[in-house]
């Protein structure tokens, strides 16, 4: 996960997920791949407001869709 530098406003992952109409798990995946910038503080993930705005401007699709694959049996992917 990418460390956050500077004084960028931070948003709780749950609030960011609601704002983007997606799940916290999806945002954690975006953090891991470097699409979003954030950090963990006292067990809670925070997302950089600037990186959220860049994601919106880039038009990257964040909603998870039901039934990600016919063979998917995972319960943690956010699609079920």
mmCIF file as gemmi writes it, N, C-alpha and C atoms, coordinates in Angstrom:
data_model
loop_
_atom_site.group_PDB
_atom_site.id
_atom_site.type_symbol
_atom_site.label_atom_id
_atom_site.label_alt_id
_atom_site.label_comp_id
_atom_site.label_asym_id
_atom_site.label_entity_id
_atom_site.label_seq_id
_atom_site.pdbx_PDB_ins_code
_atom_site.Cartn_x
_atom_site.Cartn_y
_atom_site.Cartn_z
_atom_site.occupancy
_atom_site.B_iso_or_equiv
_atom_site.pdbx_formal_charge
_atom_site.auth_seq_id
_atom_site.auth_asym_id
_atom_site.pdbx_PDB_model_num
ATOM 1 N N . UNK Axp A 1 ? 0.843 -1.16 0 1 0 ? 1 A 1
ATOM 2 C CA . UNK Axp A 1 ? 0 0 0 1 0 ? 1 A 1
ATOM 3 C C . UNK Axp A 1 ? 0.901 1.24 0 1 0 ? 1 A 1
ATOM 4 N N . UNK Axp A 2 ? 0.457 2.27 -0.635 1 0 ? 2 A 1
ATOM 5 C CA . UNK Axp A 2 ? 1.258 3.462 -0.834 1 0 ? 2 A 1
ATOM 6 C C . UNK Axp A 2 ? 1.146 4.387 0.373 1 0 ? 2 A 1
ATOM 7 N N . UNK Axp A 3 ? 2.256 4.839 0.933 1 0 ? 3 A 1
ATOM 8 C CA . UNK Axp A 3 ? 2.184 5.769 2.052 1 0 ? 3 A 1
ATOM 9 C C . UNK Axp A 3 ? 1.697 7.132 1.593 1 0 ? 3 A 1
ATOM 10 N N . UNK Axp A 4 ? 1.09 7.86 2.501 1 0 ? 4 A 1
ATOM 11 C CA . UNK Axp A 4 ? 0.546 9.176 2.184 1 0 ? 4 A 1
ATOM 12 C C . UNK Axp A 4 ? 1.506 10.242 2.691 1 0 ? 4 A 1
ATOM 13 N N . UNK Axp A 5 ? 1.783 11.222 1.849 1 0 ? 5 A 1
ATOM 14 C CA . UNK Axp A 5 ? 2.646 12.322 2.242 1 0 ? 5 A 1
ATOM 15 C C . UNK Axp A 5 ? 1.863 13.623 2.187 1 0 ? 5 A 1
ATOM 16 N N . UNK Axp A 6 ? 2.348 14.621 2.901 1 0 ? 6 A 1
ATOM 17 C CA . UNK Axp A 6 ? 1.719 15.929 2.833 1 0 ? 6 A 1
ATOM 18 C C . UNK Axp A 6 ? 0.517 16.063 3.746 1 0 ? 6 A 1
ATOM 19 N N . UNK Axp A 7 ? -0.319 17.058 3.433 1 0 ? 7 A 1
ATOM 20 C CA . UNK Axp A 7 ? -1.462 17.37 4.292 1 0 ? 7 A 1
ATOM 21 C C . UNK Axp A 7 ? -2.781 17.116 3.589 1 0 ? 7 A 1
ATOM 22 N N . UNK Axp A 8 ? -2.796 16.226 2.652 1 0 ? 8 A 1
ATOM 23 C CA . UNK Axp A 8 ? -3.998 15.856 1.919 1 0 ? 8 A 1
ATOM 24 C C . UNK Axp A 8 ? -5.091 15.405 2.89 1 0 ? 8 A 1
ATOM 25 N N . UNK Axp A 9 ? -6.317 15.861 2.674 1 0 ? 9 A 1
ATOM 26 C CA . UNK Axp A 9 ? -7.448 15.424 3.491 1 0 ? 9 A 1
ATOM 27 C C . UNK Axp A 9 ? -7.629 13.918 3.339 1 0 ? 9 A 1
ATOM 28 N N . UNK Axp A 10 ? -7.922 13.254 4.455 1 0 ? 10 A 1
ATOM 29 C CA . UNK Axp A 10 ? -8.117 11.807 4.449 1 0 ? 10 A 1
ATOM 30 C C . UNK Axp A 10 ? -9.591 11.505 4.717 1 0 ? 10 A 1
ATOM 31 N N . UNK Axp A 11 ? -10.097 10.474 4.052 1 0 ? 11 A 1
ATOM 32 C CA . UNK Axp A 11 ? -11.498 10.072 4.145 1 0 ? 11 A 1
ATOM 33 C C . UNK Axp A 11 ? -11.538 8.628 4.635 1 0 ? 11 A 1
ATOM 34 N N . UNK Axp A 12 ? -12.424 8.329 5.572 1 0 ? 12 A 1
ATOM 35 C CA . UNK Axp A 12 ? -12.56 6.948 6.036 1 0 ? 12 A 1
ATOM 36 C C . UNK Axp A 12 ? -13.003 6.077 4.869 1 0 ? 12 A 1
ATOM 37 N N . UNK Axp A 13 ? -12.481 4.849 4.826 1 0 ? 13 A 1
ATOM 38 C CA . UNK Axp A 13 ? -12.753 3.967 3.687 1 0 ? 13 A 1
ATOM 39 C C . UNK Axp A 13 ? -14.252 3.724 3.508 1 0 ? 13 A 1
ATOM 40 N N . UNK Axp A 14 ? -14.991 3.626 4.603 1 0 ? 14 A 1
ATOM 41 C CA . UNK Axp A 14 ? -16.44 3.401 4.503 1 0 ? 14 A 1
ATOM 42 C C . UNK Axp A 14 ? -17.129 4.581 3.823 1 0 ? 14 A 1
ATOM 43 N N . UNK Axp A 15 ? -16.704 5.802 4.154 1 0 ? 15 A 1
ATOM 44 C CA . UNK Axp A 15 ? -17.281 6.996 3.533 1 0 ? 15 A 1
ATOM 45 C C . UNK Axp A 15 ? -16.908 7.086 2.056 1 0 ? 15 A 1
ATOM 46 N N . UNK Axp A 16 ? -15.66 6.735 1.742 1 0 ? 16 A 1
ATOM 47 C CA . UNK Axp A 16 ? -15.219 6.749 0.342 1 0 ? 16 A 1
ATOM 48 C C . UNK Axp A 16 ? -15.996 5.716 -0.467 1 0 ? 16 A 1
ATOM 49 N N . UNK Axp A 17 ? -16.223 4.537 0.121 1 0 ? 17 A 1
ATOM 50 C CA . UNK Axp A 17 ? -16.977 3.485 -0.577 1 0 ? 17 A 1
ATOM 51 C C . UNK Axp A 17 ? -18.398 3.945 -0.864 1 0 ? 17 A 1
ATOM 52 N N . UNK Axp A 18 ? -19.022 4.596 0.103 1 0 ? 18 A 1
ATOM 53 C CA . UNK Axp A 18 ? -20.382 5.109 -0.105 1 0 ? 18 A 1
ATOM 54 C C . UNK Axp A 18 ? -20.396 6.174 -1.196 1 0 ? 18 A 1
ATOM 55 N N . UNK Axp A 19 ? -19.416 7.058 -1.159 1 0 ? 19 A 1
ATOM 56 C CA . UNK Axp A 19 ? -19.314 8.132 -2.153 1 0 ? 19 A 1
ATOM 57 C C . UNK Axp A 19 ? -19.161 7.589 -3.57 1 0 ? 19 A 1
ATOM 58 N N . UNK Axp A 20 ? -18.434 6.483 -3.709 1 0 ? 20 A 1
ATOM 59 C CA . UNK Axp A 20 ? -18.179 5.901 -5.025 1 0 ? 20 A 1
ATOM 60 C C . UNK Axp A 20 ? -19.137 4.766 -5.378 1 0 ? 20 A 1
ATOM 61 N N . UNK Axp A 21 ? -20.105 4.504 -4.499 1 0 ? 21 A 1
ATOM 62 C CA . UNK Axp A 21 ? -21.086 3.424 -4.716 1 0 ? 21 A 1
ATOM 63 C C . UNK Axp A 21 ? -20.398 2.084 -4.949 1 0 ? 21 A 1
ATOM 64 N N . UNK Axp A 22 ? -19.469 1.768 -4.053 1 0 ? 22 A 1
ATOM 65 C CA . UNK Axp A 22 ? -18.739 0.503 -4.133 1 0 ? 22 A 1
ATOM 66 C C . UNK Axp A 22 ? -18.538 -0.033 -2.734 1 0 ? 22 A 1
ATOM 67 N N . UNK Axp A 23 ? -17.668 -0.999 -2.599 1 0 ? 23 A 1
ATOM 68 C CA . UNK Axp A 23 ? -17.413 -1.601 -1.291 1 0 ? 23 A 1
ATOM 69 C C . UNK Axp A 23 ? -16.036 -1.206 -0.77 1 0 ? 23 A 1
ATOM 70 N N . UNK Axp A 24 ? -15.889 -1.322 0.532 1 0 ? 24 A 1
ATOM 71 C CA . UNK Axp A 24 ? -14.59 -1.083 1.139 1 0 ? 24 A 1
ATOM 72 C C . UNK Axp A 24 ? -13.552 -2.061 0.623 1 0 ? 24 A 1
ATOM 73 N N . UNK Axp A 25 ? -13.973 -3.295 0.393 1 0 ? 25 A 1
ATOM 74 C CA . UNK Axp A 25 ? -13.061 -4.311 -0.148 1 0 ? 25 A 1
ATOM 75 C C . UNK Axp A 25 ? -12.534 -3.898 -1.521 1 0 ? 25 A 1
ATOM 76 N N . UNK Axp A 26 ? -13.402 -3.367 -2.369 1 0 ? 26 A 1
ATOM 77 C CA . UNK Axp A 26 ? -12.973 -2.904 -3.698 1 0 ? 26 A 1
ATOM 78 C C . UNK Axp A 26 ? -11.938 -1.792 -3.561 1 0 ? 26 A 1
ATOM 79 N N . UNK Axp A 27 ? -12.163 -0.888 -2.596 1 0 ? 27 A 1
ATOM 80 C CA . UNK Axp A 27 ? -11.216 0.209 -2.403 1 0 ? 27 A 1
ATOM 81 C C . UNK Axp A 27 ? -9.889 -0.306 -1.861 1 0 ? 27 A 1
ATOM 82 N N . UNK Axp A 28 ? -9.924 -1.32 -1.015 1 0 ? 28 A 1
ATOM 83 C CA . UNK Axp A 28 ? -8.676 -1.924 -0.55 1 0 ? 28 A 1
ATOM 84 C C . UNK Axp A 28 ? -7.895 -2.531 -1.709 1 0 ? 28 A 1
ATOM 85 N N . UNK Axp A 29 ? -8.61 -3.133 -2.645 1 0 ? 29 A 1
ATOM 86 C CA . UNK Axp A 29 ? -7.94 -3.684 -3.839 1 0 ? 29 A 1
ATOM 87 C C . UNK Axp A 29 ? -7.313 -2.56 -4.653 1 0 ? 29 A 1
ATOM 88 N N . UNK Axp A 30 ? -8.012 -1.431 -4.795 1 0 ? 30 A 1
ATOM 89 C CA . UNK Axp A 30 ? -7.463 -0.288 -5.529 1 0 ? 30 A 1
ATOM 90 C C . UNK Axp A 30 ? -6.261 0.304 -4.802 1 0 ? 30 A 1
ATOM 91 N N . UNK Axp A 31 ? -6.289 0.292 -3.47 1 0 ? 31 A 1
ATOM 92 C CA . UNK Axp A 31 ? -5.115 0.727 -2.703 1 0 ? 31 A 1
ATOM 93 C C . UNK Axp A 31 ? -3.93 -0.185 -2.978 1 0 ? 31 A 1
ATOM 94 N N . UNK Axp A 32 ? -4.183 -1.48 -2.939 1 0 ? 32 A 1
ATOM 95 C CA . UNK Axp A 32 ? -3.109 -2.454 -3.131 1 0 ? 32 A 1
ATOM 96 C C . UNK Axp A 32 ? -2.451 -2.328 -4.504 1 0 ? 32 A 1
ATOM 97 N N . UNK Axp A 33 ? -3.265 -2.054 -5.537 1 0 ? 33 A 1
ATOM 98 C CA . UNK Axp A 33 ? -2.687 -1.938 -6.879 1 0 ? 33 A 1
ATOM 99 C C . UNK Axp A 33 ? -2.123 -0.547 -7.15 1 0 ? 33 A 1
ATOM 100 N N . UNK Axp A 34 ? -2.282 0.388 -6.201 1 0 ? 34 A 1
ATOM 101 C CA . UNK Axp A 34 ? -1.709 1.723 -6.349 1 0 ? 34 A 1
ATOM 102 C C . UNK Axp A 34 ? -2.597 2.725 -7.051 1 0 ? 34 A 1
ATOM 103 N N . UNK Axp A 35 ? -3.843 2.348 -7.352 1 0 ? 35 A 1
ATOM 104 C CA . UNK Axp A 35 ? -4.776 3.274 -8 1 0 ? 35 A 1
ATOM 105 C C . UNK Axp A 35 ? -5.236 4.345 -7.022 1 0 ? 35 A 1
ATOM 106 N N . UNK Axp A 36 ? -5.375 3.969 -5.76 1 0 ? 36 A 1
ATOM 107 C CA . UNK Axp A 36 ? -5.712 4.921 -4.702 1 0 ? 36 A 1
ATOM 108 C C . UNK Axp A 36 ? -4.54 5.027 -3.743 1 0 ? 36 A 1
ATOM 109 N N . UNK Axp A 37 ? -4.493 6.139 -3.021 1 0 ? 37 A 1
ATOM 110 C CA . UNK Axp A 37 ? -3.469 6.372 -2.016 1 0 ? 37 A 1
ATOM 111 C C . UNK Axp A 37 ? -4.16 6.418 -0.657 1 0 ? 37 A 1
ATOM 112 N N . UNK Axp A 38 ? -3.575 5.737 0.323 1 0 ? 38 A 1
ATOM 113 C CA . UNK Axp A 38 ? -4.16 5.753 1.646 1 0 ? 38 A 1
ATOM 114 C C . UNK Axp A 38 ? -3.221 5.174 2.672 1 0 ? 38 A 1
ATOM 115 N N . UNK Axp A 39 ? -3.744 5.064 3.895 1 0 ? 39 A 1
ATOM 116 C CA . UNK Axp A 39 ? -2.946 4.51 4.982 1 0 ? 39 A 1
ATOM 117 C C . UNK Axp A 39 ? -3.877 3.957 6.045 1 0 ? 39 A 1
ATOM 118 N N . UNK Axp A 40 ? -3.315 3.097 6.86 1 0 ? 40 A 1
ATOM 119 C CA . UNK Axp A 40 ? -4.059 2.514 7.967 1 0 ? 40 A 1
ATOM 120 C C . UNK Axp A 40 ? -3.666 3.251 9.236 1 0 ? 40 A 1
ATOM 121 N N . UNK Axp A 41 ? -4.673 3.712 9.984 1 0 ? 41 A 1
ATOM 122 C CA . UNK Axp A 41 ? -4.434 4.395 11.251 1 0 ? 41 A 1
ATOM 123 C C . UNK Axp A 41 ? -5.254 3.707 12.326 1 0 ? 41 A 1
ATOM 124 N N . UNK Axp A 42 ? -4.593 3.144 13.306 1 0 ? 42 A 1
ATOM 125 C CA . UNK Axp A 42 ? -5.283 2.497 14.428 1 0 ? 42 A 1
ATOM 126 C C . UNK Axp A 42 ? -6.299 1.465 13.957 1 0 ? 42 A 1
ATOM 127 N N . UNK Axp A 43 ? -5.94 0.707 12.937 1 0 ? 43 A 1
ATOM 128 C CA . UNK Axp A 43 ? -6.805 -0.355 12.441 1 0 ? 43 A 1
ATOM 129 C C . UNK Axp A 43 ? -7.877 0.09 11.456 1 0 ? 43 A 1
ATOM 130 N N . UNK Axp A 44 ? -7.945 1.375 11.137 1 0 ? 44 A 1
ATOM 131 C CA . UNK Axp A 44 ? -8.947 1.9 10.189 1 0 ? 44 A 1
ATOM 132 C C . UNK Axp A 44 ? -8.233 2.458 8.966 1 0 ? 44 A 1
ATOM 133 N N . UNK Axp A 45 ? -8.725 2.082 7.773 1 0 ? 45 A 1
ATOM 134 C CA . UNK Axp A 45 ? -8.129 2.57 6.531 1 0 ? 45 A 1
ATOM 135 C C . UNK Axp A 45 ? -8.684 3.934 6.173 1 0 ? 45 A 1
ATOM 136 N N . UNK Axp A 46 ? -7.776 4.829 5.768 1 0 ? 46 A 1
ATOM 137 C CA . UNK Axp A 46 ? -8.11 6.181 5.336 1 0 ? 46 A 1
ATOM 138 C C . UNK Axp A 46 ? -7.626 6.341 3.891 1 0 ? 46 A 1
ATOM 139 N N . UNK Axp A 47 ? -8.444 7.007 3.077 1 0 ? 47 A 1
ATOM 140 C CA . UNK Axp A 47 ? -8.13 7.217 1.662 1 0 ? 47 A 1
ATOM 141 C C . UNK Axp A 47 ? -7.885 8.708 1.43 1 0 ? 47 A 1
ATOM 142 N N . UNK Axp A 48 ? -6.897 9.002 0.626 1 0 ? 48 A 1
ATOM 143 C CA . UNK Axp A 48 ? -6.577 10.381 0.261 1 0 ? 48 A 1
ATOM 144 C C . UNK Axp A 48 ? -7.706 10.977 -0.588 1 0 ? 48 A 1
ATOM 145 N N . UNK Axp A 49 ? -8.177 12.158 -0.189 1 0 ? 49 A 1
ATOM 146 C CA . UNK Axp A 49 ? -9.221 12.853 -0.953 1 0 ? 49 A 1
ATOM 147 C C . UNK Axp A 49 ? -8.736 13.136 -2.367 1 0 ? 49 A 1
ATOM 148 N N . UNK Axp A 50 ? -7.48 13.541 -2.517 1 0 ? 50 A 1
ATOM 149 C CA . UNK Axp A 50 ? -6.94 13.82 -3.852 1 0 ? 50 A 1
ATOM 150 C C . UNK Axp A 50 ? -6.988 12.582 -4.746 1 0 ? 50 A 1
ATOM 151 N N . UNK Axp A 51 ? -6.636 11.412 -4.188 1 0 ? 51 A 1
ATOM 152 C CA . UNK Axp A 51 ? -6.648 10.208 -5.018 1 0 ? 51 A 1
ATOM 153 C C . UNK Axp A 51 ? -8.078 9.809 -5.378 1 0 ? 51 A 1
ATOM 154 N N . UNK Axp A 52 ? -9.05 10.064 -4.475 1 0 ? 52 A 1
ATOM 155 C CA . UNK Axp A 52 ? -10.455 9.801 -4.809 1 0 ? 52 A 1
ATOM 156 C C . UNK Axp A 52 ? -10.909 10.676 -5.969 1 0 ? 52 A 1
ATOM 157 N N . UNK Axp A 53 ? -10.529 11.947 -5.915 1 0 ? 53 A 1
ATOM 158 C CA . UNK Axp A 53 ? -10.923 12.871 -6.98 1 0 ? 53 A 1
ATOM 159 C C . UNK Axp A 53 ? -10.276 12.487 -8.304 1 0 ? 53 A 1
ATOM 160 N N . UNK Axp A 54 ? -9.007 12.063 -8.271 1 0 ? 54 A 1
ATOM 161 C CA . UNK Axp A 54 ? -8.344 11.614 -9.499 1 0 ? 54 A 1
ATOM 162 C C . UNK Axp A 54 ? -9.035 10.377 -10.065 1 0 ? 54 A 1
ATOM 163 N N . UNK Axp A 55 ? -9.456 9.479 -9.2 1 0 ? 55 A 1
ATOM 164 C CA . UNK Axp A 55 ? -10.163 8.276 -9.634 1 0 ? 55 A 1
ATOM 165 C C . UNK Axp A 55 ? -11.462 8.652 -10.334 1 0 ? 55 A 1
ATOM 166 N N . UNK Axp A 56 ? -12.201 9.584 -9.752 1 0 ? 56 A 1
ATOM 167 C CA . UNK Axp A 56 ? -13.461 10.04 -10.368 1 0 ? 56 A 1
ATOM 168 C C . UNK Axp A 56 ? -13.201 10.678 -11.729 1 0 ? 56 A 1
ATOM 169 N N . UNK Axp A 57 ? -12.194 11.541 -11.802 1 0 ? 57 A 1
ATOM 170 C CA . UNK Axp A 57 ? -11.885 12.229 -13.061 1 0 ? 57 A 1
ATOM 171 C C . UNK Axp A 57 ? -11.42 11.264 -14.136 1 0 ? 57 A 1
ATOM 172 N N . UNK Axp A 58 ? -10.728 10.217 -13.733 1 0 ? 58 A 1
ATOM 173 C CA . UNK Axp A 58 ? -10.239 9.233 -14.699 1 0 ? 58 A 1
ATOM 174 C C . UNK Axp A 58 ? -11.361 8.348 -15.218 1 0 ? 58 A 1
ATOM 175 N N . UNK Axp A 59 ? -12.472 8.354 -14.513 1 0 ? 59 A 1
ATOM 176 C CA . UNK Axp A 59 ? -13.618 7.566 -14.966 1 0 ? 59 A 1
ATOM 177 C C . UNK Axp A 59 ? -13.443 6.074 -14.739 1 0 ? 59 A 1
ATOM 178 N N . UNK Axp A 60 ? -12.585 5.698 -13.786 1 0 ? 60 A 1
ATOM 179 C CA . UNK Axp A 60 ? -12.391 4.281 -13.488 1 0 ? 60 A 1
ATOM 180 C C . UNK Axp A 60 ? -13.643 3.752 -12.81 1 0 ? 60 A 1
ATOM 181 N N . UNK Axp A 61 ? -14.144 2.644 -13.312 1 0 ? 61 A 1
ATOM 182 C CA . UNK Axp A 61 ? -15.349 2.036 -12.763 1 0 ? 61 A 1
ATOM 183 C C . UNK Axp A 61 ? -15.024 1.368 -11.434 1 0 ? 61 A 1
ATOM 184 N N . UNK Axp A 62 ? -15.758 1.732 -10.381 1 0 ? 62 A 1
ATOM 185 C CA . UNK Axp A 62 ? -15.533 1.141 -9.069 1 0 ? 62 A 1
ATOM 186 C C . UNK Axp A 62 ? -16.656 0.252 -8.574 1 0 ? 62 A 1
ATOM 187 N N . UNK Axp A 63 ? -17.867 0.356 -9.11 1 0 ? 63 A 1
ATOM 188 C CA . UNK Axp A 63 ? -18.923 -0.495 -8.547 1 0 ? 63 A 1
ATOM 189 C C . UNK Axp A 63 ? -18.625 -1.969 -8.762 1 0 ? 63 A 1
ATOM 190 N N . UNK Axp A 64 ? -18.956 -2.732 -7.751 1 0 ? 64 A 1
ATOM 191 C CA . UNK Axp A 64 ? -18.854 -4.171 -7.917 1 0 ? 64 A 1
ATOM 192 C C . UNK Axp A 64 ? -20.18 -4.638 -8.476 1 0 ? 64 A 1
ATOM 193 N N . UNK Axp A 65 ? -20.138 -5.599 -9.355 1 0 ? 65 A 1
ATOM 194 C CA . UNK Axp A 65 ? -21.354 -6.104 -9.971 1 0 ? 65 A 1
ATOM 195 C C . UNK Axp A 65 ? -21.66 -7.474 -9.409 1 0 ? 65 A 1
ATOM 196 N N . UNK Axp A 66 ? -22.925 -7.752 -9.194 1 0 ? 66 A 1
ATOM 197 C CA . UNK Axp A 66 ? -23.342 -9.058 -8.701 1 0 ? 66 A 1
ATOM 198 C C . UNK Axp A 66 ? -22.922 -10.134 -9.699 1 0 ? 66 A 1
ATOM 199 N N . UNK Axp A 67 ? -22.486 -11.256 -9.186 1 0 ? 67 A 1
ATOM 200 C CA . UNK Axp A 67 ? -22.145 -12.375 -10.06 1 0 ? 67 A 1
ATOM 201 C C . UNK Axp A 67 ? -20.915 -12.114 -10.885 1 0 ? 67 A 1
ATOM 202 N N . UNK Axp A 68 ? -19.76 -11.926 -10.244 1 0 ? 68 A 1
ATOM 203 C CA . UNK Axp A 68 ? -18.541 -11.588 -10.966 1 0 ? 68 A 1
ATOM 204 C C . UNK Axp A 68 ? -18.152 -12.66 -11.975 1 0 ? 68 A 1
ATOM 205 N N . UNK Axp A 69 ? -18.485 -13.905 -11.684 1 0 ? 69 A 1
ATOM 206 C CA . UNK Axp A 69 ? -18.207 -14.993 -12.621 1 0 ? 69 A 1
ATOM 207 C C . UNK Axp A 69 ? -19.057 -16.188 -12.222 1 0 ? 69 A 1
ATOM 208 N N . UNK Axp A 70 ? -19.464 -16.944 -13.183 1 0 ? 70 A 1
ATOM 209 C CA . UNK Axp A 70 ? -20.314 -18.093 -12.902 1 0 ? 70 A 1
ATOM 210 C C . UNK Axp A 70 ? -19.622 -19.075 -11.98 1 0 ? 70 A 1
ATOM 211 N N . UNK Axp A 71 ? -18.307 -19.147 -12.053 1 0 ? 71 A 1
ATOM 212 C CA . UNK Axp A 71 ? -17.574 -20.1 -11.224 1 0 ? 71 A 1
ATOM 213 C C . UNK Axp A 71 ? -17.106 -19.509 -9.903 1 0 ? 71 A 1
ATOM 214 N N . UNK Axp A 72 ? -17.36 -18.248 -9.644 1 0 ? 72 A 1
ATOM 215 C CA . UNK Axp A 72 ? -16.888 -17.605 -8.434 1 0 ? 72 A 1
ATOM 216 C C . UNK Axp A 72 ? -17.617 -18.158 -7.219 1 0 ? 72 A 1
ATOM 217 N N . UNK Axp A 73 ? -16.862 -18.616 -6.256 1 0 ? 73 A 1
ATOM 218 C CA . UNK Axp A 73 ? -17.428 -19.139 -5.018 1 0 ? 73 A 1
ATOM 219 C C . UNK Axp A 73 ? -16.925 -18.338 -3.811 1 0 ? 73 A 1
ATOM 220 N N . UNK Axp A 74 ? -16.173 -17.282 -4.063 1 0 ? 74 A 1
ATOM 221 C CA . UNK Axp A 74 ? -15.614 -16.488 -2.975 1 0 ? 74 A 1
ATOM 222 C C . UNK Axp A 74 ? -16.708 -15.698 -2.254 1 0 ? 74 A 1
ATOM 223 N N . UNK Axp A 75 ? -16.537 -15.528 -0.985 1 0 ? 75 A 1
ATOM 224 C CA . UNK Axp A 75 ? -17.494 -14.721 -0.219 1 0 ? 75 A 1
ATOM 225 C C . UNK Axp A 75 ? -16.903 -13.371 0.141 1 0 ? 75 A 1
ATOM 226 N N . UNK Axp A 76 ? -15.639 -13.144 -0.214 1 0 ? 76 A 1
ATOM 227 C CA . UNK Axp A 76 ? -14.976 -11.899 0.142 1 0 ? 76 A 1
ATOM 228 C C . UNK Axp A 76 ? -14.713 -10.979 -1.041 1 0 ? 76 A 1
ATOM 229 N N . UNK Axp A 77 ? -15.195 -11.321 -2.228 1 0 ? 77 A 1
ATOM 230 C CA . UNK Axp A 77 ? -14.882 -10.521 -3.41 1 0 ? 77 A 1
ATOM 231 C C . UNK Axp A 77 ? -15.777 -9.287 -3.527 1 0 ? 77 A 1
ATOM 232 N N . UNK Axp A 78 ? -16.861 -9.227 -2.742 1 0 ? 78 A 1
ATOM 233 C CA . UNK Axp A 78 ? -17.735 -8.072 -2.779 1 0 ? 78 A 1
ATOM 234 C C . UNK Axp A 78 ? -18.814 -8.158 -3.837 1 0 ? 78 A 1
ATOM 235 N N . UNK Axp A 79 ? -18.888 -9.237 -4.58 1 0 ? 79 A 1
ATOM 236 C CA . UNK Axp A 79 ? -19.882 -9.326 -5.654 1 0 ? 79 A 1
ATOM 237 C C . UNK Axp A 79 ? -21.089 -10.159 -5.267 1 0 ? 79 A 1
ATOM 238 N N . UNK Axp A 80 ? -21.072 -10.748 -4.11 1 0 ? 80 A 1
ATOM 239 C CA . UNK Axp A 80 ? -22.174 -11.629 -3.699 1 0 ? 80 A 1
ATOM 240 C C . UNK Axp A 80 ? -22.997 -11.008 -2.602 1 0 ? 80 A 1
